[in-house]
Amino acid sequence: MSGTTYMRKIVQIDESKCDGCGLCIPKCAEGALQIIDGKARLVGDTYCDGLGNCLGECPQDAISIIEREAQPFDESLIPATHEHKPTHDHKHDSKPSHRSGCPSSAEVELDAELTHWPIQLHLVAPDARFLANSDLLICADCVPFAFADFHRKLLADKSLIICCPKLDDTELYEAKLAEIFAINSIQSITVAHMEVPCCFGLSKLVKNALEKSSKQIPLEDLTISLTGNIK
């Protein structure tokens, strides 16, 4: 079968637009996409069903569906850690623990204080399983370095998302957090940020996102000093 090709729909990635963010990876249930040399790439025709579940996840509009000569999709090649989803629906009742072949953005459950991966907001899927019914800790990414007892006093029994309110795209993050709050049953939100002025932007970002989501979720705001204390 490896030599057989025919005209069919298949994913195409414009590498000039792709910035390697990885948001498309968790949405490809077949494991057809991987981040290689900083770009999303189709690892093989036989892994791609051509349905395009990954299309809506690309902020750079770098992914499209084209029709070309390609080897047939072979569902038997999908790794056991993936689940083929033959629709464009982004909401599913169940998800596998590992949702992609890329270690940086595959959803993984961990038996530790850190209960899941990924944790970077840019890589977290809005419908990630660890968000359901969670007590959510949204943390500036400098906090764990300053606060020595981070795992025991802040992270315990919480799901974690990290980001930087100074260096990251806060407009994109505000919209993504609003979606996360809107579609998940978040039980509580704890925001932890440093005492430096730029870091207080995280509090504003989260509050704006919560307002946009129209959800009423208990919110606690923690400021961490440069000497590692909760102020």
C-alpha positions in Angstrom: 0.0 0.0 0.0 2.9 2.3 0.6 3.3 3.0 -3.1 -0.4 3.7 -3.8 -1.5 7.3 -4.1 -4.6 9.0 -5.2 -6.2 12.5 -5.2 -7.5 13.3 -1.7 -7.7 16.1 0.9 -4.7 16.5 3.1 -3.1 19.1 5.5 -0.6 21.6 4.1 1.5 23.8 6.3 2.9 27.2 5.1 6.3 27.2 6.8 6.7 30.9 6.1 3.8 31.6 8.3 4.3 28.9 11.0 6.0 30.2 14.2 6.2 26.8 15.8 3.7 27.6 18.6 2.5 24.1 18.8 -1.2 24.9 19.3 -2.2 22.6 16.4 -0.4 19.6 17.9 -3.0 18.6 20.6 -5.8 18.9 18.1 -4.3 16.3 15.7 -5.7 13.1 17.2 -3.8 11.0 14.7 -0.3 12.3 15.6 0.2 13.5 12.1 1.8 16.8 13.1 5.0 17.4 15.0 7.2 20.4 15.8 10.5 19.7 13.9 13.2 22.4 13.7 10.8 25.0 15.1 8.0 24.4 12.5 4.9 22.3 12.5 5.3 19.5 9.9 3.2 16.7 8.5 5.1 13.5 9.5 3.5 11.4 6.8 0.6 11.3 4.4 -0.7 8.0 5.9 -1.2 9.7 9.3 -3.4 12.5 8.1 -7.2 11.9 7.5 -7.6 15.3 5.8 -10.5 16.4 8.1 -8.6 19.5 9.5 -9.3 19.4 13.2 -6.1 21.3 13.5 -7.2 24.3 11.3 -8.9 26.3 14.0 -5.9 26.2 16.3 -3.4 28.1 14.2 -3.2 31.8 15.1 -0.9 32.4 12.1 -3.3 30.9 9.5 -0.5 28.6 8.4 -2.5 25.4 8.0 -4.9 24.7 5.1 -6.5 21.7 3.5 -5.6 21.0 -0.1 -6.3 18.3 -2.6 -3.2 16.5 -4.0 -1.8 13.1 -4.8 -1.2 11.4 -1.4 -1.0 8.0 0.1 -4.2 6.8 1.7 -4.9 7.5 5.4 -4.1 4.4 7.5 -5.8 4.4 10.8 -3.9 1.3 11.9 -0.7 3.4 12.1 -2.1 5.8 14.8 -0.1 5.2 18.0 -2.0 3.6 20.9 -1.7 7.0 22.8 -3.8 8.7 20.1 -7.5 8.5 19.4 -8.9 9.0 15.9 -11.7 11.5 15.9 -13.5 11.6 12.5 -15.2 14.9 13.0 -14.3 18.6 13.2 -15.9 18.9 16.7 -13.4 20.4 19.2 -15.4 19.1 22.2 -15.1 15.4 23.2 -16.4 13.6 26.2 -13.1 11.7 26.7 -9.5 12.4 25.8 -6.4 10.3 25.8 -3.7 11.2 28.3 -1.2 11.8 25.5 -2.8 13.7 22.6 0.2 14.3 20.3 3.6 13.2 19.3 5.2 16.4 20.4 6.6 16.3 24.0 6.2 20.0 24.5 2.4 20.2 24.0 1.1 16.6 24.4 -1.3 16.4 27.2 0.2 14.2 29.9 -1.0 13.3 33.4 1.6 13.2 36.1 1.7 11.6 39.5 3.3 14.5 41.4 2.5 17.9 42.8 2.6 19.0 39.2 -0.3 16.9 37.9 -0.2 17.6 34.2 1.7 18.8 31.2 1.8 21.2 29.4 1.7 24.2 31.7 2.6 27.1 29.4 -0.6 29.0 28.5 0.5 29.2 24.9 0.5 25.4 24.7 -2.5 24.5 26.9 -5.6 23.5 24.9 -8.7 25.3 26.2 -10.5 22.0 26.6 -7.6 20.2 28.3 -8.7 17.4 30.6 -6.9 18.8 33.7 -8.9 22.0 33.6 -12.3 20.2 34.3 -13.5 21.0 37.8 -10.1 22.3 38.8 -8.7 24.7 41.3 -6.6 26.7 38.9 -3.3 28.4 39.7 -2.3 31.0 37.1 1.2 31.9 37.8 3.8 34.4 36.5 6.7 32.2 35.3 9.2 33.9 37.7 7.3 33.0 40.8 8.5 29.3 41.3 12.1 30.6 41.3 11.5 33.2 43.9 9.1 31.3 46.2 11.1 28.4 47.6 8.2 26.4 48.9 6.2 26.8 45.6 5.2 23.1 45.2 3.9 22.5 48.7 2.3 25.9 49.5 1.0 27.1 46.1 0.8 24.2 43.7 -0.6 21.4 45.9 -4.0 20.2 44.7 -4.1 22.8 41.9 -3.9 22.7 38.1 -1.2 25.0 36.9 -0.9 27.5 34.0 2.1 29.8 33.7 2.8 32.8 31.5 4.6 36.1 31.5 2.5 39.3 31.5 5.5 41.4 30.4 7.0 39.4 27.5 4.0 37.4 26.1 1.1 38.4 24.0 -1.4 39.4 26.7 -4.2 40.1 24.3 -4.1 36.6 22.9 -3.8 35.2 26.5 -6.8 37.2 27.7 -8.9 35.7 25.0 -7.6 32.2 25.6 -8.2 32.5 29.4 -11.7 33.8 28.7 -12.4 30.7 26.6 -10.9 28.4 29.3 -13.1 30.0 32.0 -16.2 29.8 29.8 -16.0 26.2 28.7 -14.7 24.5 31.9 -16.1 24.1 35.4 -13.3 26.0 37.2 -13.8 25.8 41.0 -11.4 28.6 42.0 -8.6 30.7 40.5 -5.4 31.7 42.3 -3.2 34.3 40.6 0.4 34.4 41.7 2.7 37.1 40.5 5.9 39.0 41.5 5.9 42.3 43.3 7.6 44.1 40.3 5.3 46.5 38.5 5.1 44.7 35.2 4.0 41.5 36.8 0.8 43.0 38.2 -0.5 42.9 34.7 -1.3 39.2 35.2 -4.0 40.2 37.8 -5.6 42.6 35.3 -5.3 40.0 32.5 -7.1 37.3 34.5 -9.8 39.7 35.8 -10.5 40.9 32.3 -10.7 37.3 31.0 -13.1 36.3 33.8 -15.3 39.3 33.0 -15.4 38.3 29.4 -16.3 34.7 30.2 -19.4 35.8 32.2 -18.4 33.3 34.9 -18.5 33.9 38.7 -15.4 32.1 39.9 -13.7 32.7 43.3 -10.5 34.6 42.7 -7.5 35.0 45.0 -4.6 37.3 44.1 -1.1 36.6 45.6 1.9 38.9 45.4 5.3 37.3 45.9 8.2 39.5 47.1 11.7 39.3 45.5 12.9 37.7 48.8 10.4 34.9 48.4 7.6 35.8 50.7 3.8 36.1 50.2 3.1 39.8 50.7 
